[in-house]
Amino acid sequence: MAMTIERTIVLVEMRCGVCDISFAVPDYLQRECMETGRTWYCPNGHPRVYATTENARLRKESERLQAQLVHARDQRDAAERSNVALRGVVTKKSRELSRVSKGVCPCCNRSFANLRRHMAGQHPDYEPT
């Protein structure tokens, strides 16, 4: 009893970087060589190898993305600290303005009915920050 077996192989076209010959290898062989860095040979016997294996490339990409993530987190934390500090400054200035609006001198912390006249006479060089 005769049996017929069909097999389909996907070939990937390649070109030797030394002799410039075109040839084809099975896709699973090319994938394995890319992942492991294994050496293969062109039909004329020239050794060929992927300079960077797929695993190494993916590992490097993963490390780069991890570094970006750490940097982004650091930037976010710095922005949050800056925001907290600015809120403190705004609160302090708001309280100071509230006191000034009630007639309290920002320099000597005393109350005056006419704060503008007091500031012009006693603190002429005062520059509010």
KEMIGU-753469 format. One line per 3 residues: for each residue x, z, y of N, C-alpha, C, O, CB. Coordinates in Angstrom, 2 decimals, decimal comma. Each point is the difference from the previous one (the first is absolute). Glycine has a CB too. Layout:
# residues N
X:Z:Y:X:Z:Y:X:Z:Y:X:Z:Y:X:Z:Y | ...
***
This chain:
# residues 129
0,84:0,00:-1,15:-0,84:0,00:1,15:0,90:0,00:1,24:0,82:0,91:0,17:-2,68:0,30:-1,43 | 1,73:-2,20:2,10:0,82:-0,13:1,21:-0,67:0,72:1,16:-1,23:0,02:0,12:2,13:-2,23:-0,92 | -0,08:2,82:1,65:-0,52:0,74:1,14:0,67:-0,53:1,26:1,21:-0,23:0,01:-1,64:2,29:-1,44
-0,34:-2,24:2,47:0,54:-0,47:1,27:-0,06:1,15:1,00:-1,03:0,65:0,16:0,30:-3,04:-0,63 | 1,86:2,63:1,13:0,08:1,06:1,00:0,37:-0,64:1,33:0,98:-0,75:0,09:-0,31:2,50:-1,83 | -1,44:-1,45:2,74:0,33:-0,49:1,34:0,49:1,16:0,83:-0,51:1,12:-0,08:-1,21:-2,96:-0,07
2,71:1,56:0,95:0,56:1,05:0,85:0,23:-0,60:1,38:0,54:-1,10:0,12:0,57:2,27:-2,09 | -1,52:-0,47:3,00:0,19:-0,47:1,36:1,05:0,88:0,67:-0,11:1,22:-0,02:-2,28:-2,09:0,16 | 3,38:0,24:0,43:1,06:0,72:0,71:0,04:-0,51:1,42:0,02:-1,21:0,24:1,34:1,54:-2,37
-1,35:0,57:3,06:0,10:-0,36:1,41:1,48:-0,05:0,36:0,73:0,97:-0,20:-2,98:0,08:0,75 | 2,68:-2,20:-0,02:1,41:-0,17:0,38:0,13:0,05:1,51:-0,85:-0,49:0,74:1,29:-0,89:-2,80 | 0,65:1,98:2,49:0,31:0,10:1,43:1,21:-0,87:0,27:1,04:0,15:-0,64:-2,00:2,20:0,80
0,82:-3,25:0,81:1,12:-0,86:0,34:1,03:0,78:0,80:-0,34:0,78:0,89:-1,17:-2,80:-0,89 | 2,78:1,79:-0,35:1,11:0,67:0,70:1,06:-1,04:0,30:-0,01:-1,10:-0,55:-0,47:3,31:-0,60 | 1,40:-1,84:2,02:1,10:-0,89:0,34:1,28:0,83:0,01:0,04:1,07:0,60:-1,55:-2,61:0,78
2,54:1,04:-2,04:1,29:0,69:-0,05:0,67:-0,10:1,36:0,05:-1,07:0,60:0,19:0,58:-3,07 | 0,26:1,62:2,95:0,66:0,01:1,30:1,42:-0,55:-0,06:0,61:-0,23:1,05:-2,00:2,18:-0,45 | 1,93:-2,16:-1,80:1,35:-0,52:-0,13:-0,01:-1,51:-0,20:0,62:-0,73:0,78:0,11:2,91:-1,76
-1,44:-2,65:-0,05:0,02:-1,43:-0,32:-1,24:-0,74:0,49:-0,09:-1,22:-0,15:1,47:1,77:-1,83 | -2,34:0,16:2,56:-1,20:-0,58:0,59:-0,90:-0,72:-1,00:-0,75:-0,90:0,37:2,04:0,67:1,72 | -1,21:0,61:-3,36:-0,86:-0,60:-1,01:-1,34:0,72:-0,01:-0,05:1,22:0,15:2,06:-1,89:-1,53
-3,09:-0,06:1,21:-1,33:0,59:-0,12:-0,28:0,26:-1,47:0,34:-0,82:-0,86:-1,16:-0,36:2,94 | 0,21:2,32:-2,37:-0,38:0,32:-1,37:-1,18:0,96:0,05:-0,36:0,48:1,08:2,75:-0,81:-1,92 | -2,97:0,60:-0,29:-1,17:0,88:-0,05:0,24:1,11:-1,02:0,63:-0,21:-1,03:-2,15:-1,69:1,70
0,99:3,07:-0,36:0,08:1,15:-0,91:-1,41:0,57:-0,14:-0,82:-0,15:0,91:3,25:0,67:-0,25 | -2,72:0,14:-1,76:-1,30:0,65:-0,13:-0,20:1,05:1,09:0,94:0,70:0,39:-0,89:-1,11:-2,88 | -1,29:0,51:2,96:-0,28:0,93:1,09:0,32:1,46:-0,36:0,45:0,76:0,86:-2,22:-2,33:-0,08
1,55:1,96:-2,03:0,29:1,37:-0,40:1,50:0,29:0,05:0,39:1,13:0,30:-2,42:-1,16:-1,76 | 2,88:-0,99:1,18:1,44:0,18:0,06:0,44:0,16:1,46:0,82:0,87:0,32:-0,53:-2,23:-2,44 | -0,83:0,53:2,99:0,35:0,12:1,42:-0,43:1,36:0,54:0,77:0,65:0,72:-1,01:-3,15:-0,45
-0,97:2,94:-0,60:-0,50:1,29:0,47:0,89:1,15:-0,49:0,31:0,91:0,76:-2,64:-1,84:-0,75 | 2,73:0,87:-1,29:0,87:1,04:-0,56:1,35:0,02:0,72:0,51:1,07:0,33:-1,64:-1,32:-2,56 | 1,70:-0,93:2,48:1,30:-0,06:0,69:-0,11:0,52:1,43:0,92:0,64:0,50:-0,28:-2,60:-1,93
-1,76:1,67:2,09:-0,20:0,49:1,37:-0,12:1,52:0,01:0,54:0,67:0,88:-1,68:-2,82:-0,26 | 0,44:2,70:-1,61:-0,24:1,45:-0,02:1,23:0,79:-0,42:0,24:1,10:0,50:-2,61:-1,57:-1,02 | 3,16:-0,08:-0,39:1,12:0,77:-0,56:1,36:-0,41:0,53:0,96:0,75:-0,12:-2,32:-0,46:-1,89
1,46:-1,49:2,59:1,30:-0,48:0,47:0,82:-0,61:-1,12:1,21:-0,19:0,14:-1,26:1,93:1,62 | -0,60:-2,06:-2,88:0,68:-0,60:-1,15:0,54:-1,39:0,34:-0,64:-0,75:0,74:-0,85:2,07:-2,28 | 2,63:-1,67:1,00:0,62:-1,30:0,23:-0,62:-1,05:-0,92:-0,29:0,29:-1,16:2,43:0,84:1,85
-2,34:-2,35:-0,19:-0,40:-1,14:-0,81:0,92:-1,15:0,36:0,79:0,12:0,94:-3,22:0,66:-1,09 | 2,34:-1,88:-0,55:0,93:-1,11:0,17:-0,76:-1,29:0,21:-1,04:-0,22:-0,61:2,75:1,39:-0,81 | -1,17:-2,04:2,29:-0,58:-1,32:0,16:0,41:-0,85:-1,21:0,87:0,42:-0,76:-0,82:-0,24:3,33
-0,65:-1,35:-2,77:0,35:-0,84:-1,16:1,48:-0,39:-0,04:0,52:-0,32:-1,07:-2,85:-0,54:1,12 | 3,02:0,88:1,09:1,42:-0,34:0,02:0,89:1,23:-0,19:1,23:-0,10:0,04:-1,77:-1,81:1,47 | -0,08:3,09:-1,72:0,76:1,19:-0,35:0,39:0,89:1,16:0,75:0,96:-0,19:0,06:-2,24:-1,67
-1,29:1,00:3,06:0,33:0,85:1,14:-0,83:1,28:-0,04:-1,23:-0,07:-0,13:1,82:-1,97:1,51 | 0,05:3,21:-1,27:-0,77:1,26:-0,02:-0,78:0,15:1,31:0,53:-0,24:1,08:1,19:1,30:-2,60 | -2,96:-0,66:1,39:-0,87:0,21:1,17:-0,58:1,40:-0,10:-0,26:0,49:-1,10:-0,30:-2,98:1,28
0,36:3,14:0,95:-0,58:1,33:0,03:-0,68:0,19:1,36:0,46:-0,52:1,01:1,32:1,43:-2,61 | -2,87:-0,17:1,60:-0,65:0,34:1,27:0,82:1,10:0,64:0,28:1,03:-0,61:-2,60:-1,68:-0,24 | 2,72:0,42:2,11:0,86:0,96:0,70:-0,70:1,36:0,14:0,62:1,04:-0,17:0,46:-2,94:1,43
-2,35:1,87:-0,96:-0,77:1,23:0,12:-1,12:-0,06:-1,02:-0,79:-0,95:-0,01:1,36:1,22:2,48 | -0,64:0,72:-3,31:-1,07:0,01:-0,99:-1,32:0,33:0,68:-0,03:0,60:1,08:1,65:0,09:-2,90 | -2,70:-1,08:1,20:-1,33:0,27:0,54:-0,22:1,51:0,13:-0,58:0,46:0,99:-0,28:-2,59:-2,01
1,31:2,88:0,03:-0,15:1,46:0,05:0,76:0,59:1,18:-0,51:0,88:0,70:0,25:-0,83:-3,18 | 1,49:-0,53:2,71:0,79:0,51:1,12:-0,64:-0,37:1,33:-0,03:0,81:0,93:2,12:-0,98:-2,32 | -2,61:-1,04:1,48:-0,65:-0,44:1,23:-1,24:0,86:0,28:-0,22:0,42:1,13:1,07:-2,78:-1,51
-1,64:2,61:-0,66:-1,19:0,83:0,18:0,36:1,44:0,34:-0,68:0,64:0,80:-0,55:-2,12:-2,39 | 2,29:1,99:0,98:0,45:1,36:0,29:0,45:0,10:1,47:-0,32:0,96:0,69:1,03:-0,64:-3,11 | 0,04:-1,33:2,87:0,47:-0,01:1,38:-1,18:-0,08:0,97:-0,02:0,68:1,03:2,17:-1,78:-1,76
-3,13:0,26:0,40:-1,19:-0,13:0,83:-0,77:1,32:0,05:-0,49:0,40:1,06:0,35:-2,84:-1,63 | 0,04:3,11:-0,57:-0,67:1,29:-0,06:0,73:1,03:0,88:-0,65:0,75:0,73:-0,16:-1,28:-3,06 | 2,12:0,55:2,26:0,79:0,93:0,83:-0,19:-0,29:1,48:-0,10:0,91:0,82:1,78:-0,70:-2,67
-1,73:-1,50:2,20:-0,19:-0,40:1,40:-1,37:0,46:0,49:-0,13:0,52:1,11:1,64:-2,51:-1,44 | -2,53:1,80:-0,50:-1,35:0,42:0,38:-0,10:1,53:0,11:-0,70:0,52:0,87:-0,22:-2,57:-1,99 | 1,62:2,76:0,22:0,01:1,47:0,08:0,64:0,45:1,31:-0,50:0,91:0,66:0,63:-0,76:-3,18
0,98:-0,80:2,90:0,67:0,35:1,25:-0,91:-0,27:1,19:-0,04:0,79:0,95:2,28:-1,31:-1,99 | -2,98:-0,59:1,00:-0,93:-0,31:1,08:-1,09:1,06:0,08:-0,40:0,41:1,09:0,86:-2,86:-1,37 | -0,93:2,90:-0,87:-1,05:1,01:-0,03:0,51:1,32:0,60:-0,70:0,63:0,79:-0,29:-1,72:-2,83
2,20:1,49:1,67:0,59:1,23:0,55:0,16:-0,12:1,51:-0,29:0,93:0,75:1,50:-0,51:-2,93 | -0,73:-1,59:2,63:0,19:-0,22:1,44:-1,35:0,07:0,73:-0,10:0,60:1,07:2,13:-2,04:-1,55 | -3,06:0,82:-0,10:-1,33:0,02:0,62:-0,54:1,42:0,08:-0,60:0,39:1,00:0,16:-2,71:-1,86
0,66:3,11:-0,19:-0,45:1,40:0,02:0,75:0,79:1,07:-0,60:0,81:0,70:0,06:-0,95:-3,14 | 1,85:-0,10:2,56:0,78:0,69:1,03:-0,52:-0,37:1,40:-0,11:0,86:0,87:2,13:-0,84:-2,39 | -2,32:-1,30:1,71:-0,51:-0,46:1,30:-1,35:0,66:0,30:-0,26:0,43:1,12:1,46:-2,64:-1,39
-2,06:2,29:-0,76:-1,31:0,63:0,18:0,16:1,47:0,36:-0,68:0,49:0,90:-0,33:-2,11:-2,53 | 1,91:2,33:0,93:0,21:1,41:0,28:0,54:0,21:1,41:-0,42:0,94:0,69:0,84:-0,55:-3,12 | 0,50:-1,24:2,86:0,56:0,10:1,35:-1,09:-0,24:1,04:-0,05:0,68:1,03:2,30:-1,44:-1,88
-3,12:-0,21:0,60:-1,09:-0,29:0,93:-0,97:1,18:0,07:-0,50:0,34:1,08:0,72:-2,80:-1,57 | -0,50:3,08:-0,65:-0,89:1,17:0,00:0,61:1,16:0,79:-0,69:0,67:0,75:-0,22:-1,39:-2,98 | 2,23:0,95:2,04:0,66:1,08:0,75:-0,03:-0,30:1,50:-0,23:0,90:0,81:1,72:-0,41:-2,79
-1,25:-1,74:2,34:-0,04:-0,39:1,41:-1,40:0,19:0,57:-0,16:0,47:1,13:2,01:-2,12:-1,53 | -2,85:1,29:-0,38:-1,38:0,15:0,44:-0,34:1,47:0,25:-0,65:0,33:0,99:0,03:-2,39:-2,27 | 1,05:2,93:0,38:-0,24:1,44:0,17:0,68:0,50:1,27:-0,58:0,76:0,76:0,40:-0,47:-3,28
1,42:-0,71:2,73:0,73:0,43:1,20:-0,69:-0,49:1,27:-0,11:0,74:0,97:2,26:-0,76:-2,29 | -2,60:-1,22:1,31:-0,68:-0,54:1,19:-1,33:0,71:0,26:-0,37:0,23:1,15:1,46:-2,44:-1,58 | -1,80:2,56:-0,64:-1,24:0,75:0,19:0,29:1,34:0,66:-0,77:0,47:0,84:-0,24:-1,59:-2,86
2,14:1,76:1,65:0,39:1,26:0,61:0,28:-0,16:1,49:-0,40:0,84:0,80:1,33:-0,11:-2,98 | -0,24:-1,80:2,54:0,32:-0,26:1,41:-1,28:-0,25:0,78:-0,17:0,50:1,11:2,41:-1,45:-1,76 | -3,13:0,16:0,08:-1,27:-0,30:0,68:-0,81:1,28:0,20:-0,57:0,21:1,07:0,55:-2,52:-2,08
-0,02:3,16:0,00:-0,73:1,26:0,11:0,60:0,87:1,10:-0,73:0,60:0,79:0,14:-0,72:-3,23 | 1,92:0,19:2,47:0,67:0,82:1,01:-0,30:-0,52:1,40:-0,30:0,78:0,91:2,12:-0,24:-2,55 | -1,73:-1,86:1,83:-0,27:-0,58:1,32:-1,47:0,18:0,39:-0,31:0,24:1,16:2,14:-1,92:-1,53
-2,70:1,57:-0,60:-1,43:0,18:0,26:-0,28:1,42:0,50:-0,75:0,19:0,95:0,20:-1,91:-2,72 | 1,17:2,70:1,11:-0,19:1,40:0,43:0,59:0,23:1,39:-0,57:0,71:0,83:0,64:0,02:-3,23 | 1,09:-1,36:2,65:0,64:0,15:1,31:-0,88:-0,60:1,09:-0,16:0,59:1,06:2,44:-0,67:-2,15
-2,86:-1,10:0,83:-0,88:-0,62:0,98:-1,25:0,83:0,24:-0,51:0,10:1,11:1,37:-2,34:-1,80 | -1,35:2,84:-0,39:-1,18:0,86:0,13:0,31:1,18:0,92:-0,83:0,39:0,83:0,05:-1,08:-3,13 | 1,95:1,26:2,13:0,39:1,14:0,85:0,18:-0,44:1,44:-0,41:0,70:0,93:1,53:0,38:-2,90
-0,50:-2,24:2,17:0,22:-0,50:1,37:-1,34:-0,29:0,66:-0,18:0,28:1,18:2,40:-1,27:-1,85 | -3,16:0,43:-0,10:-1,32:-0,30:0,58:-0,74:1,28:0,43:-0,91:-0,05:0,82:0,79:-2,01:-2,26 | 0,53:3,19:0,88:-0,61:1,28:0,36:0,78:0,70:1,11:-0,32:1,13:0,38:-0,55:-0,92:-2,71
1,93:-0,89:2,85:0,74:0,56:1,13:1,22:0,80:-0,38:0,53:0,72:0,85:-2,65:-0,67:0,33 | 2,62:-0,13:-2,41:1,17:0,76:-0,43:1,23:-0,88:0,20:0,05:-1,14:-0,47:-1,42:2,47:-1,23 | 2,36:-0,79:2,40:1,25:-0,74:0,26:0,78:-0,17:-1,30:0,21:0,98:-0,71:-0,13:-0,07:3,09
0,36:-2,16:-2,72:0,76:-0,21:-1,23:1,42:0,56:0,08:0,66:0,14:-1,03:-2,02:-2,17:0,64 | 1,84:2,35:1,58:1,36:0,51:0,14:0,04:1,53:-0,03:0,81:0,59:-0,71:-0,23:-2,62:2,03 | -1,44:2,66:-0,56:0,08:1,46:0,09:-1,18:0,71:-0,67:-0,06:1,23:0,03:1,32:-1,52:2,08
-2,19:-0,44:-2,70:-1,12:0,54:-0,77:-0,87:0,98:0,80:-0,52:0,96:-0,56:1,91:-1,25:-1,46 | -1,54:0,03:3,31:-0,89:0,82:0,83:-1,17:-0,87:0,44:0,12:-1,22:0,07:1,81:2,68:0,73 | -3,06:-0,83:-0,52:-1,20:-0,73:0,44:0,01:-0,15:1,51:0,41:0,91:0,73:-1,71:-0,04:-2,72
0,83:-2,03:2,46:-0,07:-0,28:1,42:-1,30:-0,70:0,30:-0,45:-0,85:-0,78:2,96:0,70:0,95 | -3,12:0,49:0,95:-1,23:-0,66:0,41:0,30:-1,46:0,37:-0,78:-0,89:-0,30:-0,19:3,10:1,12 | 2,11:-2,43:-0,16:0,40:-1,36:0,37:1,35:-0,29:-0,68:1,05:0,17:0,61:-2,31:-0,05:1,65
1,20:-0,56:-3,51:1,21:-0,24:-0,79:0,84:-1,13:0,59:1,23:0,05:-0,06:-2,44:0,76:-1,98 | 0,56:-1,83:2,60:0,74:-1,13:0,56:0,90:0,46:1,15:1,16:-0,40:0,07:-3,03:-1,15:-0,72 | 1,37:2,39:1,53:0,80:0,50:1,12:1,15:0,87:-0,51:1,11:-0,08:0,51:-3,14:0,01:0,99
1,75:0,90:-2,52:1,04:0,84:-0,59:1,12:-0,86:-0,60:1,18:0,28:0,22:-2,90:1,50:-0,70 | 1,36:-2,82:-0,28:1,00:-0,86:-0,64:0,84:-0,72:1,05:1,22:-0,12:-0,16:-2,75:-0,19:-1,81 | 0,88:-0,19:3,06:0,74:-0,71:1,05:0,96:0,94:0,73:1,09:-0,42:0,38:-3,03:-1,15:-0,12
1,54:2,83:-0,06:0,85:0,94:0,73:1,05:0,67:-0,86:1,14:0,12:0,43:-3,05:0,26:1,07 | 1,57:0,06:-2,71:0,90:0,79:-0,84:0,80:-0,82:-1,01:1,13:0,35:-0,34:-2,72:1,52:0,62 | 1,01:-2,94:-0,76:0,66:-0,81:-1,06:-0,04:-1,49:0,36:-0,61:-0,78:-0,72:-0,04:2,50:-1,03
1,28:-2,13:2,85:-0,10:-1,39:0,46:0,69:-1,01:-0,96:-0,35:-1,18:-0,03:0,28:2,07:2,39 | 1,02:-0,42:-3,11:0,72:-0,93:-0,89:-0,54:0,02:-1,45:0,63:-0,56:-0,90:1,40:0,90:2,33 | -3,18:0,30:-1,63:-0,58:0,09:-1,37:-0,48:-1,39:-0,42:-0,74:-0,67:0,72:0,02:3,09:-0,34
1,15:-2,83:-1,57:-0,42:-1,26:-0,60:-0,69:0,32:-1,33:0,66:0,44:-0,94:1,25:-1,74:2,05 | -3,21:1,09:-1,20:-0,67:0,27:-1,28:0,51:-0,98:-1,07:0,18:-1,18:0,26:-2,23:2,05:0,95 | 2,26:-0,33:-2,42:0,50:-0,86:-1,09:-1,10:-0,47:-0,88:0,25:-0,72:-0,96:1,87:1,91:1,02
***
